[in-house]
Amino acid sequence: MMQATSLTPDVIAETTLASLADANPDVMAVLRQHGFDLCCGGGLSLSQAAQAHNVELAPIVADLRAILAKEA
């Protein structure tokens, strides 16, 4: 799902890593902290990446939303 305001994606479990990186390059710092990268074109969702790296999703989503909110 895309948020209606601007082109910034709403950060939800199904949001892809690529769409986040496209919206704001600053999110890459948060993604890298958790071992996420844009392999496979960034097509993994946050949920899939969190599961693959055995990390909790909620804190990552909160950090990403904070970064993207600064842009709004």
C-alpha positions in Angstrom: 0.0 0.0 0.0 1.2 3.5 -0.8 0.3 6.4 1.4 -1.6 9.2 -0.4 0.6 12.0 0.8 3.8 12.4 -1.3 5.5 9.4 -2.8 6.7 8.1 0.5 5.6 4.5 1.1 3.7 3.7 4.3 6.1 1.4 6.2 4.3 -1.9 6.8 5.5 -5.5 6.8 4.8 -5.9 3.1 6.8 -2.8 2.1 9.8 -3.8 -0.1 13.3 -2.8 0.8 13.6 -1.2 -2.7 10.6 1.0 -2.3 12.0 2.3 1.0 15.4 3.0 -0.5 13.8 4.7 -3.4 11.8 6.9 -1.1 14.7 8.1 1.0 18.3 6.9 0.8 18.7 7.6 4.6 16.7 4.4 5.3 19.7 2.3 4.2 21.5 3.0 7.4 18.7 1.4 9.4 18.4 -1.5 7.0 22.2 -2.1 7.1 22.2 -2.1 10.9 20.0 -5.2 10.7 22.0 -6.9 7.9 19.5 -6.0 5.2 20.7 -5.1 1.7 19.2 -4.7 -1.7 20.2 -8.1 -3.0 17.8 -9.5 -5.5 16.8 -6.0 -6.5 15.4 -5.2 -3.0 12.3 -7.2 -3.8 12.1 -8.7 -0.3 9.5 -7.2 2.0 10.4 -6.0 5.5 8.7 -9.0 6.9 10.7 -11.4 4.7 14.0 -9.7 5.5 13.3 -9.7 9.2 12.5 -13.3 9.2 15.6 -14.2 7.1 17.8 -12.3 9.6 16.0 -13.5 12.7 15.3 -9.9 13.9 12.1 -8.3 15.4 10.2 -6.3 12.8 8.5 -3.7 15.0 11.6 -1.7 16.0 12.8 -1.6 12.4 9.4 -0.3 11.3 9.5 2.4 14.0 13.0 3.6 13.0 12.0 3.7 9.3 8.8 5.6 10.0 10.8 8.2 12.0 13.2 8.7 9.1 10.5 9.0 6.5 8.4 11.3 8.7 11.3 13.9 8.7 10.9 14.1 5.0 7.1 14.7 5.1 
